[in-house]
């Protein structure tokens, strides 16, 4: 289903007081760039935008503004560090005839043999990977079946194969590993000293008794 988002021109871009007022009115400041065209500062409706991105993180959006339509994706979101409110959106224009790079979440599936039957501990490495593909082939997530992983196994980026897309990160980056069970904590050194000390005293006492007998 096509995702359509309406935008409107934004005057006085970058003015903090104006931006704060706009956000309170339900608008999100944004910029559109790419495809060798001038960038444009616009506003989009917060409710309409959130409905689109919550359903599909890397959705291709038909953005309508200034009497034209452009295919875009969300390249970056700026959020408030405390409230999580979206403060600004960067839209990148795309062409359906050229590959693009997008960040895709990694989803591990299945219970590893090394955890279920060998007592190992699953360690999740990188949680997002950048892939290069045609806009029509953007995956929602990268599913990786780890059910056959055994104790001490390591799954790397180079082990993952995608259909109609290629991962741009290094092949040695760790995605998942099964660590050995944690060893029991050794006894405190002081405990051994405490048990050894009476034996030394007892040994000394016996030697003194032998001397007295002589």
Secondary structure, DSSP 8 states (H G I E B T S, - for coil): --EEEEEEE-SSTT-HHHHHHHHHTTEEEEEEEETTEEEEEEEEEHHHHHHHHHH-TT--EEEEETTEEEEEEEEEEEE-TTT--EEEEEEEE--TTSEEEEEEEEEEES--HHHHTT--EEEE---EEEEEEEGGG--S-EEEE-TT--TT-EEEGGG---SSEEE-S-TT-EEEEEE---------HHHHHHHHHHHHHHHHHHHHHHHHH-
